[in-house]
Amino acid sequence: MAKDASVTLDTLLELQDRDIAIDRLRHRRDTLPERARLASVRTELEAVEKQLADAVTRRDDAVREERRFDDEAGSLESKAAEVERRMYSGEVSSPRELQALQADVDQLRRHRRGLEDRELEVMERREAIDAEVETLRARVGELESEAERLGVALGEVEGEIDEELGGERAARDEMAATLDAALLDDYERCRERARGVGAARLIGNTCQGCHLSIPSVEAERIRKSPSGTVAHCDNCGCILVP
Ligand SMILES: [Zn+2]
């Protein structure tokens, strides 16, 4: 091997530092508060949009009901006017018949007033729903701008992190390219097993990866073995660098 083996192991520790930096950046990217806030704003937006759709449906129903009462009242009034026209046309002369017609007119108008009262009730109800629709529309608008603002903010932070990640990854790959492929494989396997720690410094009897001690005889053996010999921590399995 042309490379100095102890230098190689030190490079492995530097690679480990880069990998930790990359893991931290990825974790930061995955747990950005902007993303959580955006999700909660979107959830609220969805709920308010549903409420708005429901209010619009109720409002449209009320408008239809209002129009129906109005039409019915209108048609009753036409009938009453028609009866009155007959009464004053001179076609009917019998007082008894005229009295009966007047009774019809009165009855039609009473019925019409009843319908107009109901129409008024519906109108009041509809006006309350109109106000509700307005409030909900305004809230939807607010939430949409909030979601847009958060989306832009999230994109910016993600962009910054991605740029940093790109730099770290390039540096990491450059470093990895100088390492022996088998050692690199070993390191990657250890990293997977030991939750991110593939290589750690051995200080005294303590592995700096898991912060547990290994037997002092073992620590001594690792320190005295030829430079570049690969040894693993008994506890976490990472590569120990004396
Ligand atoms: Zn360990």
Boltz pocket constraint, residues with backbone or C-beta under 6 A from the ligand:
constraints:
  - pocket:
      binder: B
      contacts: [[A, 207], [A, 208], [A, 209], [A, 210], [A, 211], [A, 212], [A, 233], [A, 234], [A, 235], [A, 236], [A, 237], [A, 238]]
      max_distance: 6.0
